[in-house]
Amino acid sequence: MSAILSYSQTAEELLKRKKIHREIIFQYLAKHDVVVPANAEKYQLVQKVVEYWREGTTATQKNNSSENSSGNNVPQNDVATNYDNNYQTMGLQFCTWFYQLLNSQNPLLEQQPKEWGPQHFWEDAILKFSYRTSEQQMEVYNGAVIVSLRLLALAKDEHLFLNPNLTGSGLKCIHSPHGLVIIAVAGTIHRQSVCLGIFEQIFGLIRCPTSENNWKMKFIHLKITGQSTVPVTAQSNEATQPPIIKYESKELLQVFEEHTVGVCD
């Protein structure tokens, strides 16, 4: 690390190094509410980071110079509005939270389990769980408690690890005119060092006015497609393209229409 820092002449040069992957920069920008296109190239993200740092430095200098001024309030950026309008950023942050929460329940990972439970779901939440190995199977669960327990069992009892593809091609987020946010994500599913297949998951989120306006899950569609078990190595990860979301916005809205009844109950 010291050598890399010593031989990097600029911040831009540092961020362009191969060790700093595009996904790391994208997640950093999302964390700091910097709006960028989901399909932006790495060099564009690097430029955004540099601009963000420069703006932060300028803002600090302005604040320091105005400490002894007449006391007029300095206008602030409407970060909350930008965040609400950028549903792709919301989708990224939600998926990061959800899969860290679910995977922490897997005892094989030897992590401290995070607080999982029905409080993250609407009382009439629905889970449609389909999986295909030799033939297609479908399970349907109704109610916050049952949905929560079934998802929990994937990690806690079946020891599955869901690895989402949170790049632009693996994540899609839209919203309906009725206030529902729909998030679709694809990824790989593992048990220890073995890749069992791929998954696609669709979430329907609605704000809950009685729960500090937090977003809760209204419905979840989870589809798992099995494949021949292949040991996961660094080499195979580089050679295999991550799963992508192929749903069009119209198709995701059709999923929403299946759940319009009782949305505001």
Rosetta blueprint (number, residue, H / E / L):
1 M L
2 S H
3 A H
4 I H
5 L H
6 S H
7 Y L
8 S L
9 Q L
10 T L
11 A H
12 E H
13 E H
14 L H
15 L H
16 K L
17 R L
18 K L
19 K L
20 I L
21 H L
22 R H
23 E H
24 I H
25 I H
26 F H
27 Q H
28 Y H
29 L H
30 A H
31 K H
32 H L
33 D L
34 V L
35 V L
36 V L
37 P L
38 A L
39 N L
40 A L
41 E L
42 K H
43 Y H
44 Q H
45 L H
46 V H
47 Q H
48 K H
49 V H
50 V H
51 E H
52 Y H
53 W H
54 R H
55 E H
56 G H
57 T H
58 T H
59 A H
60 T H
61 Q H
62 K H
63 N H
64 N H
65 S H
66 S L
67 E L
68 N L
69 S L
70 S L
71 G L
72 N L
73 N L
74 V L
75 P L
76 Q L
77 N L
78 D L
79 V H
80 A H
81 T H
82 N H
83 Y H
84 D H
85 N H
86 N L
87 Y H
88 Q H
89 T H
90 M H
91 G H
92 L H
93 Q H
94 F H
95 C H
96 T H
97 W H
98 F H
99 Y H
100 Q H
101 L H
102 L H
103 N H
104 S L
105 Q L
106 N L
107 P H
108 L H
109 L H
110 E L
111 Q L
112 Q L
113 P L
114 K L
115 E L
116 W L
117 G L
118 P H
119 Q H
120 H H
121 F E
122 W E
123 E E
124 D E
125 A E
126 I E
127 L E
128 K E
129 F E
130 S E
131 Y E
132 R E
133 T L
134 S L
135 E L
136 Q E
137 Q E
138 M E
139 E E
140 V E
141 Y E
142 N E
143 G L
144 A H
145 V H
146 I H
147 V H
148 S H
149 L H
150 R H
151 L H
152 L H
153 A H
154 L H
155 A H
156 K H
157 D L
158 E L
159 H L
160 L L
161 F E
162 L E
163 N E
164 P E
165 N L
166 L L
167 T L
168 G L
169 S L
170 G L
171 L E
172 K E
173 C E
174 I E
175 H E
176 S L
177 P L
178 H L
179 G L
180 L L
181 V E
182 I E
183 I E
184 A E
185 V E
186 A E
187 G E
188 T E
189 I E
190 H E
191 R E
192 Q L
193 S L
194 V E
195 C E
196 L E
197 G E
198 I E
199 F E
200 E E
201 Q E
202 I E
203 F E
204 G E
205 L E
206 I E
207 R E
208 C E
209 P L
210 T L
211 S L
212 E L
213 N L
214 N E
215 W E
216 K E
217 M E
218 K E
219 F E
220 I E
221 H E
222 L E
223 K E
224 I E
225 T E
226 G E
227 Q E
228 S E
229 T E
230 V E
231 P E
232 V L
233 T L
234 A H
235 Q H
236 S H
237 N H
238 E H
239 A H
240 T L
241 Q L
242 P L
243 P L
244 I L
245 I L
246 K L
247 Y L
248 E L
249 S H
250 K H
251 E H
252 L H
253 L H
254 Q H
255 V H
256 F H
257 E H
258 E L
259 H L
260 T L
261 V L
262 G L
263 V L
264 C L
265 D L
